[in-house]
């Protein structure tokens, strides 16, 4: 079953802004959907982006930090999918990747959208990732764009 959609999502414009998309594409079909949604959202905002792949969700935060240190990017989006298995590993990957992304965002005032899905099965992942249904890649890009807009409005560096 699909999650309820927000009644309306503000549209943010970011012409000239460059964003970083880091993706862990362990599940290729899910990754295609997430990336398509993020790209479509950035394109609609007039923003440009670079896409960089990493091995898994745990590597995303380190890659975000390494690549955003230069100041080249206005923000970042993390894309990936963690599907519950038979061991505790799911909880570690889901919790630690999310915690590290939040720490980066707060510590460095980095506009960051977390599009790492944490689901029970691949069917749920596809439902959430597909731009025509859940569009979580687009949601992550919209989150980064909204924080970028807030930084611009407040003059935060």
Rosetta blueprint (number, residue, H / E / L):
1 X L
2 X L
3 X L
4 X L
5 X L
6 X L
7 X L
8 X L
9 X L
10 X L
11 X L
12 X L
13 X L
14 X L
15 X L
16 X L
17 X L
18 X E
19 X E
20 X E
21 X E
22 X E
23 X E
24 X E
25 X L
26 X L
27 X L
28 X H
29 X H
30 X H
31 X H
32 X H
33 X H
34 X H
35 X H
36 X H
37 X H
38 X H
39 X H
40 X H
41 X H
42 X H
43 X H
44 X H
45 X H
46 X L
47 X L
48 X E
49 X E
50 X E
51 X E
52 X E
53 X E
54 X E
55 X L
56 X L
57 X H
58 X H
59 X H
60 X H
61 X H
62 X H
63 X H
64 X H
65 X H
66 X H
67 X H
68 X H
69 X L
70 X L
71 X L
72 X L
73 X L
74 X L
75 X E
76 X E
77 X E
78 X E
79 X E
80 X E
81 X E
82 X E
83 X E
84 X L
85 X L
86 X L
87 X L
88 X L
89 X H
90 X H
91 X H
92 X H
93 X H
94 X H
95 X H
96 X H
97 X H
98 X H
99 X H
100 X H
101 X H
102 X H
103 X H
104 X H
105 X H
106 X H
107 X H
108 X L
109 X L
110 X L
111 X E
112 X E
113 X E
114 X E
115 X E
116 X E
117 X E
118 X E
119 X E
120 X L
121 X L
122 X H
123 X H
124 X H
125 X H
126 X H
127 X H
128 X H
129 X H
130 X L
131 X L
132 X L
133 X L
134 X L
135 X L
136 X H
137 X H
138 X H
139 X H
140 X H
141 X H
142 X H
143 X H
144 X H
145 X H
146 X H
147 X H
148 X H
149 X H
150 X H
151 X H
152 X H
153 X H
154 X H
155 X L
156 X L
157 X L
